[in-house]
Amino acid sequence: MNKKSEKSFTPLEISSYKGNGTKFLTGLTLIELMVTVAILAIGVAGVTRGLITVASALNHAENKILASRILDSYVLELYERSLGGEDSFEQSYGGEVKLANKRFNWRAAVSPLLYDGIEHNEIKEINLKTTWSQASRQRQEKLTFYIFFEGE
């Protein structure tokens, strides 16, 4: 049996000048090592990009949840004010809220319901909007709801 069939991995073959036969070296050549490193680098870059995308999506989802919480709190506040008999809301107001170390701007626009060209003062249409900055872009969440006032 010759030496080539005994070994399973023989990337290099060196002829021996002093010995009687051929010496076989097992190991990696520089080219094989470079190809392996290149493949690993491409894989790591892909995984890293995927992780960055997931982190960005989670950040956006967290901000949308916080914006929705802000909108919900103002819906509840305006509803409670209407139940308390308050029927005169400002036409437009807003402010800034800092929640979870993030700044959100909110705006409420209040107007009588306009239906079939007729203004119904007993029903107020309230448009709420929350905006925030994320990844150097302005993002927003909107909500429209209606409050009925018996007094008007």
MODA-V265850 format. One record per residue. N is the residue number from 1. RES is the residue in one letter. BURIAL is + if it has 24 or more other ideal C-beta (glycine too) atoms within 12 Angstrom, else -. Layout:
n->[N:N]
res->[RES:RES]
burial->[BURIAL:BURIAL]
//
This chain:
n->[1:2:3:4:5:6:7:8:9:10:11:12:13:14:15:16:17:18:19:20:21:22:23:24:25:26:27:28:29:30:31:32:33:34:35:36:37:38:39:40:41:42:43:44:45:46:47:48:49:50:51:52:53:54:55:56:57:58:59:60:61:62:63:64:65:66:67:68:69:70:71:72:73:74:75:76:77:78:79:80:81:82:83:84:85:86:87:88:89:90:91:92:93:94:95:96:97:98:99:100:101:102:103:104:105:106:107:108:109:110:111:112:113:114:115:116:117:118:119:120:121:122:123:124:125:126:127:128:129:130:131:132:133:134:135:136:137:138:139:140:141:142:143:144:145:146:147:148:149:150:151:152]
res->[M:N:K:K:S:E:K:S:F:T:P:L:E:I:S:S:Y:K:G:N:G:T:K:F:L:T:G:L:T:L:I:E:L:M:V:T:V:A:I:L:A:I:G:V:A:G:V:T:R:G:L:I:T:V:A:S:A:L:N:H:A:E:N:K:I:L:A:S:R:I:L:D:S:Y:V:L:E:L:Y:E:R:S:L:G:G:E:D:S:F:E:Q:S:Y:G:G:E:V:K:L:A:N:K:R:F:N:W:R:A:A:V:S:P:L:L:Y:D:G:I:E:H:N:E:I:K:E:I:N:L:K:T:T:W:S:Q:A:S:R:Q:R:Q:E:K:L:T:F:Y:I:F:F:E:G:E]
burial->[-:-:-:-:-:-:-:-:-:-:-:-:-:-:-:-:-:-:-:-:-:-:-:-:-:-:-:-:-:-:-:-:-:-:-:-:-:-:-:-:-:-:-:-:-:-:-:-:-:-:-:-:-:-:-:-:-:-:-:-:-:-:+:+:-:+:+:+:-:+:+:-:-:+:+:-:-:+:-:-:-:+:-:-:-:-:-:-:+:-:-:-:-:-:-:-:-:-:-:-:-:+:-:+:+:+:+:+:+:+:-:+:+:-:-:-:-:-:-:-:-:-:-:+:+:+:+:+:+:+:+:+:-:+:-:-:-:-:+:+:+:-:+:-:+:-:+:-:+:-:-:-]
//
